[in-house]
Amino acid sequence: MNNDDDDLGLVPDKVQLSTLHDPKSIAQYLQIFHSYDPNVLYQNLQTDPINGIDSSQLHTRKLKYGDNKLPEHVSKTFMQLILEALNDKTMILLSIAAIVSFLLGLYEVFCQPTQYDPEGHIIKNVDWIEGIAIMLAVVVVVVVSAANDYQKEKQFSKLSQKKENDKTFTVIRDTATVSLIPNSQLVVGDIIKLQTGDILPADCILVSGCCDVDESSVTGESDTIKKRPLTESLSYYKDIKNNASSSASDFVVDIPNDKNVPDCMLISGSKVIAGLGKAVVTAVGISSVHGRTMNALIHGDRVPDEDAELNTDDFALENSGMTPMQERLSNLADIISVYGCLAATLLFVILFAKYLYNILSPNGRFKDLPPAERGNKFLNIFITSVTIIVVAVPEGLPLAVTLALAFATTKMTKDGNLVRILKACETMGSATAICSDKTGTLTRNSMTVTKVLIGGKTSDNLNEIQKELGKDILINIALNSTAFENKNYKKPPSSSNPFDSEGSNSNEVDTIETYNSREPYIGSKTEIALLSFANLNLDLKRLGELQKVRNEPNSKFPTIEKIVQIIPFESSRKWSGLVVKLKDTGTYRLYVKGAAEIIFKKCSYRRGTDGSLQELDENVINNIQNHIKDFAENALRAISLAHKDLLDYKTWPPAELMDKDKKDNDCASPDILFNSLLSSSDSTKFDETGLVIDGIFGIQDPLRPGVDESVKQCQESGVTVRMVTGDNLLTAKAIARNCHILTLEDNYDPHCAMEGPEFRKLTKEERVEILPKLRVLARSSPEDKRLLVGTLKSMGDIVAVTGDGTNDAPALKLADVGFSMGISGTEVAREASDIILMTDDFSSIVNAIKWGRCVSTSIKKFIQFQLTVNITAVFLTFVSAILSEDESSVLTAVQLLWVNLIMDTLAALALATDKPDKDILKKKPKGRSEPLISFSTWKMILAQAALQLTITFILKFYGANIFFGGKDELSGKEQQQLNAMIFNTFVWLQFFTMIVSRKLDEADGITGWKERCTQNNLNFFQDLFRNYYFIAIMTLIGVLQILIMFYGGIAFSIERQTREMWIVAILCGMLSLPVGVIVRIIPDDVVRALIPASLFAKFKYILYLEFLPNWDNKPKEEDEESLLEQASNVSTRE
């Protein structure tokens, strides 16, 4: 249905509404709506705080106010990426030199007389072809580099879109119907439900409830802000303005400059830290504060506030600068570049000095050459020097990291890991400890009530419970809950009872895509289990839609007049509550629901089988405690439901239950209220005693399929798994045993499992002492989890943490890698995390470890290969150019550019896209002290470089004897043929060295010669077909090299090779394989014994440029001090 704006009566325009929140202003609100009556707001926006808007109005509202879509991050075009690649200084120099070479070549062809060689043959002027060949080589390098960047941009864009599409919000529309809709479908006038953990998807005004909001990511204000309903803000503002002594023109009291003004303005992008409420949407998309900020970032349409802390998380994959591996590789690349530039500069100086001598000396070889040819000689020197820089600068190092991470993140997404921060991917490869939640991670988070204790009777058959005993239980379950009906629910066909415990062991795994149709209700899994129990056994469905019942409880529960306070569940309390006003007596009743043992401690009575109240004596208390213990030992989560009539209070909230420090006049303090409840031992009067225990429910949450095997894999790979849960100790230990986190022997060690409060009381020294044994932390709060993570990090562990709640955010931030739950996690937890587990499944963490280790290994394989080529190419070019009579290198500029393409882009594609091998989890993590280049890697690099230099120098200086019968002087064609043969050999050496580089650290730590002679260590062709990229690229290199040698001709300075030359070239290249085998057989300790420690120290001293003043580019392999400082601040860090 399409309506005109006039039909709806939407009065304010989007420009007016957008001014309400930037800055937040009640004065601006009154200028727009001209009334202190909040109903005027609803009338102007044609909405209702109870029923919401009509869905038929969506189109019209979108036309007037826009939709809730943030400006998209525009990816760079392929042409932009090409221009960026061309902007490289060395490429610019090479291009200029190539153009000058081309023009001089044309000048020689058309403006110079024909020249003849000693044999009388015409010397063809083909120098212009080399200029074209260099330009073409530059184009290839630039296009390939741009293509790699383009693929990376596309991949990150896909991940970003997927992350944005997963965000949903709870909305009230169509006469109080509650729905879960994508954020992008919100419109102005929508009534949204707020709860702890939400991130505001649009600018809103709070119309009911109260909550604490963190606006630091939007405004930079670090203090948590208490949000009050619109009615309070207007009432306060009206009173203060009426009482103001100054004139209206001087009246400046408002939200930004007076913290006493109740703040009802909710800014998009801010986070709900605690509380519940409802809000009306006033600005969406680019009209909202967050949307305008995003628009300024992307399009520059508005200059953002200088003091605002801009949050760009919503439009791109988060990347907190370079990853640790990228930083270390960047440092290594800088060091190599320095030496490359020094070599190029020194070469240019030496060759230029020789050039000047040959021009100025009476006997100089260039004295009689024409000017154009002299210019060409100089250009050749310049091009050779610049080409050394091109070859020496290892631009492939950062490219390899980018490719490896992009490849890994793509595969990890398929495995259920959405990587938000790139460095987390590589960090997981070094993880030594995992602190995992239980619910939803180790278990399926598909909860079912399987045992109940009501009226002193336990039952496995839920239908045996007498419904007349369930009145208070039904009220508690229905009203003391934030869950609501799932309209997309599809009843499983396999069972008439979707909550049958047998059905809960299905192997089906929840995903974000199927989640909305898997459960009959949307909300906490514990609440879903209780609502499902009530639906089957207490006739919950007769009440109708839950949200309408909560808005008007008197319509279904005649004894209740209204709900006066809702106390949301918080992990620090372990319970949620509801205070209602009773209609007949005018007094109040408290309903609580939460952890069984915590609630039961505050109970003084129970329900009898006939529904009567029975005082708890010692025998009954012991009996119920034994039942709770029995539930726990059977891995059931025990939830207690209880209530109490608050007979002493005639108004709410009573002054004695209010927290004076928080200045909250509408709500009793949950902690003060709960602590005021006495146990039966404190008093004998009913109105002074504690709660009435209505029932205890045992909720089963079965283990996820394969979780025990995943835990075992982690343990075998040297990663310690610890379970951190809010469940009681017995339940936690039972589940930990089932998934092999605890063994039977551990069960008797008190340090293997403990509760959070006990852990919290330990000193740091005591925590450090017991942590090696600790496997289970039960009844833990988010603060306990953060303390655990900080202590582990101070001990040198690399820690991964899972979390789903808002209060888990500090621990997720503190951890080296934070995993949030894609299905059950709050938006705050997801924003604080590095990786989102899209299926909430522990096995996805194991896959993250595999890919993290694979990324690290792949990059180090590439380093091993590239440094080998770097050393040999630069050294060979330098030496051969200096020793040459015509100042030319044995490898031409075009040939070197082809080698550069092999060792940078193609090698990065081949080696950085490897998949995890089957034994990758058998290796122990190296932790924070793992060097970037290990001793065994240096051993292989230097051995292969020595082999390549030996072969090429033999061919350079003794090739004439080998292939041309020992001629004293070769003709120009023969010399070019020999140089082409050296080039061919050099390329085949790199070809087989790349195969050798497929093995890296398989023999690390093995000292015996015999033990190192294994297929896993020596077979370079093992699992070759696991990486099709490698096979394709090796095939491409081989085919292109053959084509170059047959058809490269003038461009590549190639003369046709004889059969003997081909055989020698390929056989010399294959020597890399046996040399690689020999190097891998020789233990590292043997080589260390042959090399004096002082010599190796001097090698590192020179390599890392430590002799230069103020040079701080040595790869940082440890940062222990920062870890200790971070852990020491764990109790105060947010």
Secondary structure, DSSP 4 states (H G I P E B T S, - for coil): ----HHHHT--S-HHHHHTSBTTB-HHHHHHHH--S-HHHHHHHHT--TTT-B-GGGHHHHHHHH--S-PPPPPPPPHHHHHHHHHT-HHHHHHHHHHHHHHHHHHHHHHHS--EE-TTS-EE---HHHHHHHHHHHHHHHHHHHHHHHHHHHHHHHHHHHHHHHT-EEEEEETTTEEEEEEGGG--TT-EEEEETT-B-SSEEEEEEEEEEEE-HHHH---S-EEE--HHHHHHHHHHHHHT-SS-GGG----TTT-TTS-B-EE-TT-EEEEEEEEEEEEE-GGGSHHHHHHHHHHH--SPPPTT-----TTTS----SS-HHHHHHHHHHHHHHHHHHHHHHHHHHHHHHHHHHHHHSTT-TTTTS-HHHHHHHHHHHHHHHHHHHHHHS-THHHHHHHHHHHHHHHHHHHTTEEESSHHHHHHGGG--EEEE-STTTTB----EEEEEEETTEEES-GGGS-GGGGHHHHHHHHHS---EE-TT----TT-S-TT-TTGGG------HHHHHHH-SEES-HHHHHHHHHHHHHS-GGGG--HHHHHH-GGGT-TTEEEEEEEEEEETTTTEEEEEEEETTT--EEEEEEEEHHHHHTTEEEEE-TTS-EEE--HHHHHHHHHHHHHHHHTTEEEEEEEEEEETT-SSSS-GGGS-GGGT-SS---HHHHHHTPPPTTT-SSGGGS-EEEEEEEEEE-PBPTTHHHHHHHHHHTT-EEEEE-SS-HHHHHHHHHHTTSS-TTGGG-TTTEEEHHHHHHS-HHHHHHHTTT--EEES--HHHHHHHHHHHHHTT--EEEEE-SGGGHHHHHHSSEEEEETTT--HHHHHH-SEEETT--HHHHHHHHHHHHHHHHHHHHHHHHHHHHHHHHHHHHHHHHHH-TTS--SS-HHHHHHHHHIIIIIHHHHHTTPPPPTTGGGSPP-GGG--SS-HHHHHHHHHHHHHHHHHHHHHHHHHHHHHSTT-SS--HHHHHHHHHHHHHHHHHHHHHHHHHTT--STTTT---TTTT-SHHHH-TTTTGGG-HHHHHHHHHHHHHHHHHHHH-TTTTT--PPPHHHHHHHHHHHHTHHHHHHHHHHS-HHHHHHHS-HHHHHHHHHHHTTTTSTT---S-----HHHHHHHHHTTTT--
